[in-house]
Amino acid sequence: MNFDLSEEHKLLQETIREFCQEEIAPQAREFEEKHEFPTPLINKLANLGFMGMSVPEKYGGIKTDLLANVIVIEEISRIMPSLGVIFSVHTSLFCYALNQFGTEEQKKQYLTRAASGELLGAFSLTEPNAGSDATNLSTTAERSGSNYILNGTKAWVTNGQNAGAIIVLAKQKELSTEKKKRLTAFIVDGDSPGLKVTKIEKKMGLHASPTAEILLENCTVPASQRLGEEGQGARIAFHCLDISRIGIAAQAVGLSQRALEEALRYARQREAFKKKLADFQAIQFMLADMATQIEAARWLTYKAAVYYDRGQPFSKESAQAKLLATEIANKVTYQAVQVHGAYGYSREFLVEQLYRDSRVLTIYEGTSEVQRLIIARNLFQE
């Protein structure tokens, strides 16, 4: 068993870390404060090929293994969590789903532009009344000649406002009544007639990553843009969520690492009772717990990615990584604020933002409770 990254992964880690520090860090807080979508930063990632990490070379990408993608998400999220989730949805959900389940024509049409950064992808499963019960969708798709007509409302769509294309899951009227067999996936262009962004959520955190509500009103989608076969939507969605949960775990690890670094920096500088905070055992213990928990989350996340790269079953490991890493992110950011005392409650210090950003991690891509159900189900099947 080798716990060292390969030389290729180490080089990638150094490259993306340097890039994030030099190109993203100087602008990250400004985008967050303005609630502004970081298009210039996405373009910079695209120029270096990172937006095509899930895209084969024949479509203009630099397809790497999942561990490499996880390393990049972790490093981006360490500097700017909002950009981390934008990137993760594009690579781990949209590009991955198209590469796995798309036709040759669909790949040529969408993956080439996605790899270059010309097109940003999104993935839409959740609805106002369908979150954890992901198969209980109200959005419908009805066959009409060589097209499908989509109607319904989609909620909490990351990248929804800025996406050139969105993978949408809908309940197909013509199929059987069994929930999972009724879902079909579609690639819907962002400028399609009948598709409208009706609301941008006012969120607690991740302010530079707008989250949209989307209305589909007699939205016509050519049959050529159906992703996979009719009734295959649930299988596509759940498989892709297993992948993307590893990305969310990586986001949590990166965010947590930054919170620890900020707490360490403050503890070394701040004095109380004529001593540095770092000299107090209570603070030392808190920092020691934070570091240990982050390391555990990191290696469980890496393990899930490696299992996928080896072709091993990874659904349980993905859920475990997502559960542990996101729960720890909430704990670590709480502790980082505590180390800062009253200043941790001030927007002047980064830990205040990280505390807010971390809260959603245990909710999206499946709540912690859903992850526990997945883990338990796998345990009983083993």
C-alpha positions in Angstrom: 0.0 0.0 0.0 1.5 3.3 -1.1 0.2 6.6 0.3 2.4 8.8 -1.9 1.0 10.5 -4.9 2.6 9.6 -8.2 5.1 12.0 -9.7 2.5 13.1 -12.3 -0.1 13.8 -9.6 2.5 15.7 -7.5 3.4 17.8 -10.5 -0.3 18.5 -11.2 -0.9 19.4 -7.6 2.1 21.9 -7.6 0.9 23.4 -10.9 -2.7 24.0 -9.9 -1.7 25.2 -6.4 0.7 27.8 -7.9 -2.0 28.8 -10.5 -4.6 29.2 -7.8 -2.3 31.3 -5.6 -1.2 33.6 -8.4 -4.3 33.9 -10.6 -7.3 33.1 -8.4 -6.4 34.3 -4.9 -6.0 38.0 -5.7 -9.6 38.2 -7.2 -11.5 35.6 -5.2 -12.8 37.8 -2.4 -14.0 40.5 -4.8 -16.1 38.1 -6.8 -17.6 36.8 -3.5 -18.4 40.2 -2.2 -20.0 41.3 -5.4 -21.9 38.0 -5.9 -20.4 38.0 -9.3 -19.9 35.0 -11.6 -16.1 34.5 -12.0 -16.0 34.2 -15.8 -12.4 35.5 -16.1 -11.2 32.9 -13.7 -13.0 30.1 -15.6 -11.4 31.4 -18.8 -8.0 31.1 -17.2 -8.7 27.5 -16.1 -9.8 26.8 -19.7 -6.7 28.3 -21.2 -4.6 25.8 -19.2 -6.8 22.9 -20.2 -8.4 22.2 -16.8 -12.0 22.6 -18.0 -11.4 19.6 -20.3 -10.1 17.2 -17.6 -13.0 14.8 -18.1 -12.9 15.1 -21.9 -10.9 12.8 -24.2 -8.2 14.3 -26.3 -10.1 13.6 -29.5 -12.6 16.2 -28.4 -10.0 18.7 -27.4 -9.6 17.7 -23.7 -6.8 16.4 -21.6 -8.7 13.5 -20.0 -7.0 12.4 -16.7 -8.0 9.9 -14.0 -10.5 10.8 -11.4 -7.8 11.3 -8.7 -6.3 14.1 -10.8 -9.7 15.8 -11.0 -10.1 15.5 -7.3 -6.7 17.1 -6.6 -7.6 20.0 -8.9 -11.0 20.5 -7.2 -9.4 20.4 -3.8 -6.8 23.1 -4.7 -9.3 25.4 -6.3 -11.7 25.1 -3.4 -8.9 25.9 -1.0 -8.6 29.3 -2.5 -12.2 29.8 -3.8 -14.9 27.3 -2.8 -17.4 28.9 -5.2 -15.2 28.3 -8.2 -14.6 24.8 -6.9 -18.2 23.8 -7.2 -18.6 25.6 -10.6 -15.6 23.5 -11.8 -16.8 20.3 -10.2 -20.3 20.4 -11.7 -18.8 21.2 -15.2 -16.2 18.4 -15.1 -17.7 15.7 -12.7 -21.3 15.9 -13.8 -21.8 17.5 -17.2 -18.6 16.5 -19.1 -18.4 13.1 -17.3 -22.1 12.2 -18.1 -21.7 13.2 -21.8 -18.5 11.2 -22.2 -20.0 8.1 -20.5 -23.5 8.1 -22.0 -23.4 10.5 -25.0 -23.5 9.6 -28.7 -20.5 10.4 -30.9 -22.4 13.4 -32.4 -23.3 14.7 -28.9 -19.7 14.5 -27.8 -18.5 16.4 -30.9 -21.2 19.0 -30.4 -20.8 19.6 -26.7 -17.6 18.2 -25.3 -15.3 20.0 -27.7 -16.8 23.4 -26.6 -16.9 22.3 -23.0 -13.2 21.5 -23.0 -12.2 24.8 -24.6 -14.2 26.8 -22.1 -16.6 28.1 -24.8 -19.5 26.2 -23.1 -20.1 25.8 -19.4 -22.2 22.8 -18.4 -24.8 22.2 -15.8 -26.8 19.2 -14.4 -30.4 19.5 -13.2 -32.1 16.8 -11.2 -33.6 18.5 -8.1 -37.0 20.2 -8.2 -38.9 22.4 -5.6 -40.7 19.2 -4.3 -38.1 16.6 -5.2 -34.8 16.7 -3.4 -33.6 13.6 -1.5 -36.5 11.7 -3.2 -34.8 12.2 -6.6 -37.0 9.9 -8.6 -40.2 11.7 -7.6 -40.0 14.3 -10.4 -42.8 16.5 -11.6 -41.0 17.7 -14.8 -42.4 15.8 -17.7 -41.1 14.9 -21.2 -43.5 13.9 -23.9 -42.6 12.5 -27.3 -43.8 14.5 -30.2 -42.5 13.2 -33.5 -38.7 13.7 -33.7 -38.8 15.9 -30.5 -39.6 15.8 -26.9 -41.6 18.5 -25.1 -40.4 19.3 -21.6 -42.5 21.0 -18.9 -41.7 21.7 -15.3 -39.6 23.6 -12.8 -36.0 22.7 -11.8 -34.4 24.1 -8.6 -31.0 24.6 -7.2 -29.2 24.4 -10.6 -25.5 25.3 -10.2 -24.2 27.1 -13.3 -27.8 27.3 -14.5 -27.8 31.0 -15.3 -24.5 30.7 -17.2 -24.7 27.3 -18.8 -24.5 26.8 -22.5 -26.1 23.4 -22.0 -27.9 21.6 -19.1 -28.4 17.9 -18.6 -32.1 17.7 -17.5 -33.8 14.7 -15.9 -37.6 14.4 -16.6 -40.4 11.9 -16.1 -41.4 10.5 -19.5 -45.1 10.2 -19.9 -45.0 7.2 -22.2 -43.1 4.9 -19.9 -44.1 2.6 -17.1 -45.4 3.8 -13.8 -42.3 2.5 -11.8 -40.5 5.6 -10.7 -37.0 4.8 -11.8 -38.0 3.5 -15.2 -39.8 6.7 -16.1 -36.9 9.0 -16.0 -35.1 10.1 -19.2 -32.1 12.5 -19.5 -31.9 15.3 -22.0 -29.2 17.8 -23.1 -31.0 21.1 -23.2 -29.3 24.1 -24.7 -29.1 27.1 -22.4 -30.8 29.4 -25.0 -33.6 27.0 -25.9 -37.0 28.5 -26.5 -39.2 27.6 -23.5 -36.3 27.5 -21.0 -36.2 30.5 -18.7 -34.2 31.3 -15.5 -36.9 32.5 -13.1 -34.9 33.0 -9.9 -31.4 33.2 -8.5 -31.4 32.0 -5.0 -30.2 34.4 -2.2 -27.9 32.0 -0.4 -26.0 31.8 2.8 -22.7 31.2 1.1 -20.9 30.4 -2.2 -22.0 33.8 -3.4 -19.9 33.7 -6.6 -21.7 30.6 -7.7 -25.2 31.6 -8.7 -27.8 28.9 -8.1 -30.8 29.1 -10.5 -34.4 28.0 -10.6 -35.4 27.1 -14.2 -38.8 27.0 -15.8 -39.3 24.6 -18.8 -42.5 25.7 -20.6 -43.2 23.6 -23.7 -39.4 23.5 -24.2 -38.7 21.5 -27.4 -35.7 19.2 -27.4 -34.7 17.2 -30.5 -34.6 13.5 -29.9 -31.0 13.7 -31.0 -30.3 15.4 -27.7 -31.7 12.7 -25.5 -28.8 11.4 -23.3 -28.8 7.6 -23.2 -31.9 5.5 -23.8 -35.5 6.3 -22.8 -36.0 5.3 -19.2 -32.2 5.3 -18.5 -32.3 8.6 -16.7 -32.2 7.3 -13.1 -29.2 5.1 -13.8 -27.4 8.0 -15.5 -28.2 10.3 -12.6 -27.2 8.0 -9.8 -24.0 6.9 -11.4 -23.0 10.5 -12.1 -23.9 11.5 -8.6 -21.5 8.8 -7.2 -18.8 10.5 -9.2 -19.7 14.0 -8.3 -19.9 13.3 -4.6 -16.2 12.5 -4.6 -15.8 16.0 -6.2 -17.9 17.6 -3.4 -15.7 15.7 -0.8 -12.7 17.2 -2.5 -14.3 20.6 -2.3 -14.9 20.1 1.5 -11.2 19.0 2.0 -9.9 22.1 0.2 -12.1 24.4 2.1 -11.3 22.8 5.4 -7.6 23.0 4.7 -7.8 26.7 4.1 -9.8 27.1 7.4 -7.0 25.3 9.3 -4.3 27.5 7.6 -6.2 30.7 8.6 -6.6 29.4 12.2 -2.9 28.5 12.4 -1.9 31.9 11.1 -4.2 33.8 13.5 -3.1 31.6 16.5 0.6 32.5 15.8 -0.2 36.2 15.7 -2.9 36.9 18.3 -1.9 37.5 21.9 -4.0 37.0 25.0 -2.7 37.2 28.6 0.7 38.1 27.3 1.0 34.8 25.3 0.4 33.8 21.7 -2.8 31.9 21.2 -0.7 29.1 19.8 0.9 28.6 23.3 -2.5 27.7 24.9 -3.1 24.0 25.1 -6.8 24.4 24.4 -6.0 26.0 21.1 -3.3 23.4 20.3 -5.8 20.6 20.9 -8.4 22.3 18.7 -5.9 22.7 15.9 -4.6 19.1 16.3 -8.1 17.8 16.0 -8.8 19.9 12.9 -5.6 18.7 11.2 -6.3 15.0 12.0 -9.9 15.2 10.8 -8.9 16.9 7.5 -6.2 14.3 6.8 -8.7 11.5 7.4 -11.2 13.1 5.0 -8.5 13.7 2.4 -7.4 10.1 2.2 -10.9 8.7 2.2 -11.7 11.0 -0.7 -8.5 9.9 -2.5 -9.4 6.3 -1.8 -12.9 6.7 -3.4 -11.3 8.2 -6.5 -8.7 5.5 -6.8 -11.3 2.8 -6.5 -13.1 4.3 -9.5 -9.9 4.6 -11.4 -9.1 0.9 -10.8 -12.6 -0.1 -12.0 -13.6 -1.3 -8.5 -17.1 -0.7 -7.0 -17.0 2.7 -5.4 -20.5 3.8 -4.5 -20.1 3.1 -0.8 -16.6 4.8 -0.7 -18.0 7.8 -2.6 -20.8 8.2 0.0 -18.4 7.7 2.9 -16.0 10.3 1.5 -18.8 12.8 1.0 -20.3 12.1 4.4 -17.0 12.4 6.3 -15.4 15.3 4.4 -18.5 17.5 4.5 -19.3 16.9 8.1 -15.7 17.6 9.0 -15.8 20.8 6.9 -18.7 22.1 9.1 -16.7 21.2 12.3 -13.4 22.6 11.1 -14.8 25.9 10.0 -16.7 26.2 13.2 -13.5 25.7 15.1 -11.6 28.2 12.9 -14.2 30.8 13.8 -13.8 29.9 17.5 -10.0 30.3 17.3 -10.5 33.8 15.9 -12.9 34.7 18.7 -15.0 37.9 17.9 -12.9 38.5 14.8 -14.1 35.2 13.4 -17.6 36.8 13.3 -16.3 39.7 11.2 -16.4 39.7 7.4 -12.9 41.1 7.5 -11.6 37.6 8.2 -11.9 34.8 5.6 -13.1 32.2 8.2 -16.4 34.0 8.4 -17.0 33.3 4.7 -15.6 29.7 4.9 -18.0 29.0 7.8 -21.0 30.1 5.6 -19.6 28.3 2.5 -19.2 25.0 4.3 -22.8 24.7 5.5 -24.3 23.6 2.2 -21.7 20.8 1.7 -23.7 18.4 3.9 -26.9 19.2 1.8 -26.2 19.2 -1.9 -25.4 16.1 -4.0 -27.3 14.1 -1.3 -27.6 15.1 2.3 -25.6 13.4 5.0 -28.6 11.4 5.9 -28.9 10.1 2.3 -25.2 9.2 2.4 -25.8 7.1 5.5 -28.6 5.3 3.7 -26.3 4.5 0.8 -23.6 3.3 3.0 -25.9 1.1 5.0 -27.5 -0.4 1.9 -24.1 -1.3 0.6 -23.1 -2.9 3.9 -26.1 -5.1 3.8 -25.4 -6.1 0.2 -21.8 -7.0 0.8 
